Amino acid sequence: MTSNAPPYSVDDIAVWPDGWWASLGAVWNGHYGNRSNDYEIVREDDFARLKELGLAEDFDIP
C-alpha cells in the first residue's frame, strides 16, 4: 500500500499520552530514549490537532 502523505519532518511533533511533547528530530536523535515509544506524531502545521491536545499556547496558535 502506498501513501500520498509526505514523510515526517524533524519539525513535526511527538506527543506522549501524558502530554509531554518534543520535536520529532530530537526523538530521532535519541534525546528522549528514556520515554516510551507510544507517542503520536502530529505534523507541525496541524494546528487543529495541536489545539485538541492542549498545545496551542506552546506553539503560539490563536
N, C-alpha and C positions, 0 to 999 in steps of 0.2 A: 504494500500500500504506500502511495506517495502522498506527501502533504504539500500544500501551496504556501504554508506558513514559512517565513524566513527563519533561519537558525536563530537561536537565542544569542543575545549580545551580552558582553561583560557588564553593560549598564542596566540590564534587566535586574529584577529584584527577587531575591529568595525570601520567602516569608514562612516562618515556622508556626505551628499551631498555637504556640504561646504568645504570638505577636512580635517576637524578635524578628528583625529583618537585616539583610545585608545585600550588597551588590553581588550579583552572580559571579562577577570576576573575582571578588575576594573569596567567595566559596570555592571556586575552581582552583584558586591559588593555595588552598589549604588552610586559610586563616580561621576557618570555623570547623576544623576537624573534630573538635570536642562536642559538637552538636550533632543531632541525628540527621539522617538524610531524608526525612519525611517533610521537606519544605515544598511549598507551592512556588512555582516560578510565575511572576507577573511581569509582563512586558512593561518597560519604563514609561510607555505612552498610554497605558491602560488606566487612565485616571479614574474611571468608574470603579474598577476593581480595587484600586488602591484606596478609594474612598470607602468602599464596602468593608475593607479590612481595617479601617480606622487610621490609615496612614496619610490622610490628606494633609494634615498640618506638617508632617515630616517632610513632605515634598512640595510644600507651598502651593497646594491645589485649592482653589477657592471653592 
